[in-house]
């Protein structure tokens, strides 16, 4: 009898977790994400002003701090730190190239969207 009750309780808990998970996951997008699309006006405004995810200096500083902490945790010696730095500089150069391409596309989208709104 006790095993049956335990199994039934576990089943009910699992069912309620499965039923609640889409609602919980839907909340992670926040106010900016509605109906599968971001608010284009706000996104373009943040892009022009360099706020949020478009603040490159702030994000770069966070990455550098994280990498330094990681190197400390790995207990790298000077030679290894030099290699570590070179690897991340190569990655950063590739990322910068992709970021420039993405920014050009973003600029086109924001310019195109602004012209359509004015007409």
C-alpha positions in Angstrom: 0.0 0.0 0.0 2.8 2.4 0.9 4.7 1.7 -2.3 1.5 2.3 -4.3 1.0 5.6 -2.7 4.6 6.6 -3.2 4.4 5.7 -6.9 1.2 7.6 -7.3 2.6 10.7 -5.6 5.7 10.6 -7.7 3.6 10.3 -10.9 1.5 13.3 -9.9 4.5 15.3 -9.1 6.1 14.4 -12.5 2.9 15.3 -14.4 2.7 18.6 -12.6 6.3 19.4 -13.4 5.8 18.5 -17.0 2.7 20.6 -17.3 4.3 23.6 -15.6 7.6 23.6 -17.5 6.4 25.4 -20.7 5.0 28.2 -18.6 8.3 28.5 -16.7 10.4 28.4 -19.8 8.2 31.0 -21.5 9.0 33.5 -18.8 12.7 33.4 -19.5 12.4 35.6 -22.5 11.2 38.6 -20.5 9.4 41.7 -21.8 11.5 42.1 -24.9 10.4 38.8 -26.6 6.8 38.7 -27.8 5.2 36.3 -30.2 8.6 34.9 -31.4 10.0 38.4 -32.3 12.0 40.9 -30.5 10.7 44.5 -30.2 12.5 45.9 -33.3 12.3 49.6 -32.2 13.9 48.8 -28.8 16.5 46.6 -30.4 17.5 49.2 -33.0 17.6 51.9 -30.3 19.9 49.8 -28.1 22.1 49.1 -31.2 22.4 52.8 -32.0 23.2 53.8 -28.3 25.4 50.8 -27.6 23.4 49.6 -24.6 22.9 46.1 -23.3 24.4 43.4 -25.5 25.7 46.0 -27.8 28.1 47.5 -25.2 31.3 46.0 -26.5 33.7 47.5 -24.1 31.8 46.3 -21.1 31.4 42.8 -22.5 35.1 42.7 -23.5 36.1 43.6 -19.9 33.8 40.8 -18.5 35.4 38.3 -20.9 39.0 39.4 -20.0 38.2 39.1 -16.2 36.7 35.7 -16.7 39.7 34.5 -18.7 42.1 35.8 -16.0 40.1 34.0 -13.3 40.1 30.8 -15.4 43.9 31.0 -15.9 44.3 31.5 -12.1 42.1 28.4 -11.4 44.1 26.4 -13.9 47.4 27.5 -12.2 49.1 28.3 -15.5 52.7 29.3 -15.5 54.0 32.3 -17.6 54.6 30.3 -20.8 51.2 28.7 -20.6 49.6 32.1 -19.9 51.2 33.5 -23.0 49.8 30.6 -25.1 46.4 31.1 -23.4 46.5 34.8 -24.3 47.4 34.0 -27.9 44.6 31.5 -28.3 42.1 34.0 -27.0 43.4 36.8 -29.2 43.0 34.6 -32.3 39.4 33.7 -31.2 38.8 37.4 -30.5 39.9 38.4 -34.0 37.6 35.8 -35.5 34.8 37.0 -33.3 35.4 40.6 -34.2 35.2 39.8 -37.9 31.8 38.0 -37.4 30.6 40.9 -35.2 31.4 43.4 -37.9 29.4 41.5 -40.4 26.6 41.1 -38.0 26.6 44.9 -37.2 26.5 45.7 -40.9 23.4 43.5 -41.2 21.9 45.0 -38.1 22.5 48.5 -39.4 20.8 47.7 -42.7 17.8 46.2 -40.9 17.5 49.2 -38.6 17.9 51.7 -41.4 15.4 49.8 -43.5 12.9 49.6 -40.6 13.2 53.3 -39.9 12.5 54.2 -43.5 9.4 52.0 -43.6 8.1 53.6 -40.4 8.5 57.1 -41.7 6.7 56.4 -45.0 
